Amino acid sequence: GGVTIAEQYVETGLAAVIVATVPIFIVLLSWATGATPRPRLPVWLGLAGGFIGVGILMEPSMHFSANESRHPGIGMLILLVASLLWSIGSLYSRSAKNADSPFLAAGQQMISGGMLLLLAGLITREKFHLATVTAHSIWAWIYLVLIGAIIGFTAYIYLLRHCDPAKVATYAYVNPIVAVLLGALFAGEHLASRTIVAAALIIGSVAIVITTQQLRPKSMPPVSAALAEAD
């Protein structure tokens, strides 16, 4: 929901780049909750690079004008908050009591989110006009339901249960690149040099963070435990 709202203020490519901060949030939250050891120096450098990249993206939008009703800075802030909340939810889902079936678990989460968005729409007095629905939007909706929700989100729920959350979050490597290129090719979105530099910083920083976490040597079991297993 947050990404959908934010894309009323920013372009799709820019939105995908900011959402790429999810793995960085997951690493920080995993350490803060004691799930993983303290990050090493390369991880901190990666975190710094990622936030510098976000800062490069947001700097031109930090000058608010009273005449602007849809300021890009608002969308960027929504995206950062949404990414943080997504990361918290991803980590919480590993220990929360949930349905055994990933399909059922994904459906429960989407129904809950949909009800909250419906309530928000009623509060803000949004209206649905059937006449504005086009064939293009219908096909886009079908694609998002089948590929994004049923396949993509269900796979994400399954992987969260069986893999390291930081590794699962590496899906954010590909999304920004694909979104920026598709937005430029098919939506006529402007591909500024600032966006390219910031995207390289964010994606590179995420790669450093995740790669460093993967290369961390696993702790060796105590000698007594090893001898007991041998017996």
Secondary structure as GFF3:
##gff-version 3
##sequence-region A 1 231
A	DSSP	alpha_helix	2	6	.	.	.	ID=ss1
A	DSSP	alpha_helix	12	19	.	.	.	ID=ss2
A	DSSP	alpha_helix	22	32	.	.	.	ID=ss3
A	DSSP	alpha_helix	41	58	.	.	.	ID=ss4
A	DSSP	three_ten_helix	59	61	.	.	.	ID=ss5
A	DSSP	alpha_helix	72	95	.	.	.	ID=ss6
A	DSSP	alpha_helix	102	123	.	.	.	ID=ss7
A	DSSP	three_ten_helix	130	132	.	.	.	ID=ss8
A	DSSP	alpha_helix	135	143	.	.	.	ID=ss9
A	DSSP	pi_helix	144	153	.	.	.	ID=ss10
A	DSSP	alpha_helix	154	162	.	.	.	ID=ss11
A	DSSP	alpha_helix	165	168	.	.	.	ID=ss12
A	DSSP	three_ten_helix	169	173	.	.	.	ID=ss13
A	DSSP	alpha_helix	174	186	.	.	.	ID=ss14
A	DSSP	alpha_helix	193	215	.	.	.	ID=ss15
A	DSSP	alpha_helix	223	230	.	.	.	ID=ss16
###
